Amino acid sequence: MTNIYRNTPESFWRRVDQSGDCWVWTGSKTPYGYGTVRWSGERLYAHRLAFTLVHGVIGAGMFVCHRCDNPPCCKPAHLFIGTPADNVADRNAKGRTVSVARPGESSPAAKLRASTVLAVRYAHEAGASMKELAVAHGVHPNTIQSIVSGRSWRCVGGPLRPASRRMAEGQGGK
């Protein structure tokens, strides 16, 4: 049987949609949206392979960054080489930094709103179980435990379960 997926630049570029401003990889992608391709027995990022096919070898420890900030983009004009520090600076300049300085709803990772967190704390104080609250709000019970203990969402008020109660329930630390 003939291998129809040969490692040729033509076979690679056939899997890139070049119809828009960004040239989007149409093959498999990571959960973060970066294209992946098997090339000479290795799994590579599609944008890195695109850069290599056009510009040559990427130096050790170097990143291929996106000017367009579009992970599946393979358009060589949208890609540039940078050090890890350049990659971080680019991320920060584009406002994609996740930091502890952005608590509560302002965090890109937030799945709940402050009003929901407050309601969870009062419901738990009134006797609702963590499991019931987790199911009701579509989150893991550990998320509810972090909320009611104050380990997360410290910026929101409401009743917090005292450490002595956590110890009595067998959930204390050391």
C-alpha positions in Angstrom: 0.0 0.0 0.0 1.3 3.4 -0.9 1.7 6.1 1.7 -0.4 9.0 0.5 0.9 11.3 3.3 4.4 11.9 2.1 6.7 14.4 3.8 6.8 17.0 1.0 6.2 20.7 1.2 3.3 20.3 -1.3 1.6 17.7 1.0 2.0 20.1 3.9 0.7 23.2 2.2 -2.3 21.3 0.8 -3.5 21.1 4.4 -3.3 24.8 4.9 -6.3 27.0 4.0 -4.8 30.0 2.3 -8.1 31.7 1.5 -8.1 34.3 4.3 -5.6 36.7 5.8 -4.4 34.0 8.1 -3.4 30.7 6.5 -5.1 28.2 8.8 -3.9 24.6 9.4 -6.8 22.3 8.6 -5.3 19.1 10.2 -5.2 18.0 13.8 -4.8 20.6 16.5 -3.8 20.8 20.2 -6.4 21.8 22.8 -4.9 25.3 22.5 -5.6 25.4 18.8 -2.0 25.0 17.5 -1.8 22.8 14.4 0.1 19.5 14.7 1.6 17.4 11.9 3.5 14.2 11.8 6.7 14.8 9.8 9.6 12.3 9.4 8.2 10.3 12.3 8.0 13.3 14.7 5.0 15.2 15.9 5.6 18.9 15.1 3.7 22.2 15.4 2.4 23.1 12.0 3.4 26.8 12.3 7.0 25.8 13.2 7.2 23.5 10.2 5.7 26.2 7.9 8.4 28.6 9.1 11.1 26.0 8.6 9.9 25.2 5.1 10.1 28.9 4.1 13.0 30.2 6.1 15.2 27.2 7.2 16.2 25.8 10.5 15.0 27.3 13.7 17.7 27.7 16.3 17.8 25.6 19.4 15.6 27.0 22.2 13.9 29.5 19.8 10.2 30.0 19.5 8.1 30.7 16.4 5.7 33.4 17.5 2.5 34.6 15.8 2.1 38.3 14.9 -1.6 37.6 14.3 -2.1 35.8 17.6 -3.9 33.0 15.8 -2.6 29.6 16.9 -3.5 27.6 13.8 -2.0 30.2 11.4 0.9 29.0 9.2 1.3 32.1 7.0 5.1 32.8 7.0 4.5 36.6 7.0 2.6 36.2 10.3 5.4 34.2 12.0 8.6 35.4 13.6 11.5 33.9 15.6 11.9 34.9 19.2 13.5 33.9 22.4 11.4 32.6 25.3 11.7 36.2 26.7 10.5 37.6 23.4 7.5 35.2 23.4 6.6 36.3 27.0 7.0 40.0 26.0 4.7 39.5 23.0 2.1 37.7 25.1 2.2 40.6 27.7 2.0 43.3 25.0 -1.1 41.6 23.6 -2.8 41.4 27.0 -2.9 37.6 27.2 -1.1 37.4 30.5 -3.0 35.4 33.2 -1.9 36.6 36.6 -2.9 36.6 40.2 -3.3 40.3 39.9 -6.6 39.7 38.1 -8.8 38.1 40.7 -12.4 36.9 40.5 -14.4 37.6 37.4 -11.6 39.6 35.8 -9.5 36.4 35.5 -9.7 34.7 32.1 -10.0 31.4 33.9 -13.1 32.4 35.9 -16.0 30.0 35.4 -18.3 31.7 37.9 -19.5 35.2 38.7 -19.0 36.9 42.0 -22.8 36.9 42.7 -22.7 33.1 42.2 -19.8 32.7 44.6 -21.6 34.7 47.2 -24.8 32.6 46.7 -22.7 29.4 47.0 -21.2 30.6 50.3 -24.6 31.5 51.8 -26.2 28.2 50.5 -23.4 26.2 52.1 -23.7 28.1 55.3 -27.5 27.2 55.3 -26.7 23.5 54.9 -26.3 22.7 51.2 -23.7 20.1 50.6 -20.6 20.8 48.4 -21.7 18.1 46.0 -25.2 19.6 45.6 -23.7 23.0 45.0 -21.2 21.6 42.5 -23.9 19.9 40.5 -26.1 23.0 40.6 -23.4 25.3 39.3 -21.6 22.8 36.9 -18.3 22.8 38.6 -16.2 20.2 40.5 -16.8 19.7 44.2 -13.2 20.8 44.8 -14.1 24.2 43.3 -16.9 24.6 45.8 -14.6 23.6 48.6 -12.1 26.2 47.6 -14.9 28.8 47.5 -16.4 28.1 50.9 -13.0 27.8 52.5 -11.8 31.1 51.1 -8.8 29.5 49.2 -10.3 31.0 46.0 -12.5 34.1 45.4 -11.1 35.9 48.4 -12.2 39.1 46.8 -15.8 38.2 47.4 -17.4 38.4 50.8 -19.9 36.1 52.5 -19.5 33.4 55.1 -16.4 31.4 55.1 -16.1 28.0 56.7 -13.8 28.5 59.8 -10.6 26.4 60.0 -11.9 24.7 63.2 -14.9 23.4 61.3 -12.7 22.1 58.5 -10.6 20.2 61.0 -13.8 18.8 62.7 -14.9 17.6 59.2 -11.5 15.9 58.6 -10.5 18.2 55.8 -7.9 20.2 57.6 -4.2 20.5 56.6 -1.3 19.0 58.5 
